[in-house]
């Protein structure tokens, strides 16, 4: 299992959290997505490493921008 953590500064509410979680969950191999609205941190656990471009595109589909730490 691989864990990737990054920030999504634009998230402010439960709807934001759900939108980001839904899009990231569509990526092949993703088993869990955890979003912390207080810190704007997102942690994705997957069976194999995900390309940053995949993550950024999924977050963009949700209407936000992902920023790697």
C-alpha positions, -999 to 999 in steps of 0.1 A, spaced: 0 0 0 11 35 -8 0 67 10 1 101 -6 -7 133 13 -13 168 -2 -32 199 4 -64 213 -12 -67 248 1 -100 257 -14 -121 231 5 -143 248 31 -173 225 37 -187 190 37 -198 193 0 -162 202 -9 -149 172 10 -174 149 -7 -166 162 -42 -128 156 -37 -134 122 -21 -157 111 -49 -133 121 -77 -102 106 -60 -120 74 -52 -125 68 -90 -88 64 -95 -77 28 -101 -63 12 -70 -75 38 -45 -87 21 -13 -93 51 10 -94 89 9 -92 109 41 -99 146 41 -92 170 70 -111 202 64 -93 220 93 -58 215 78 -70 212 41 -50 179 40 -60 149 19 -45 115 23 -50 89 -4 -41 52 2 -37 30 -29 -24 -3 -39 3 13 -60 19 47 -63 -3 72 -81 11 97 -106 8 133 -94 -9 142 -127 -37 117 -119 -42 131 -85 -42 167 -97 -66 159 -125 -91 142 -102 -90 171 -77 -94 195 -107 -125 175 -117 -139 182 -83 -134 219 -88 -102 224 -67 -65 226 -70 -41 201 -53 -8 213 -39 19 188 -31 37 192 2 
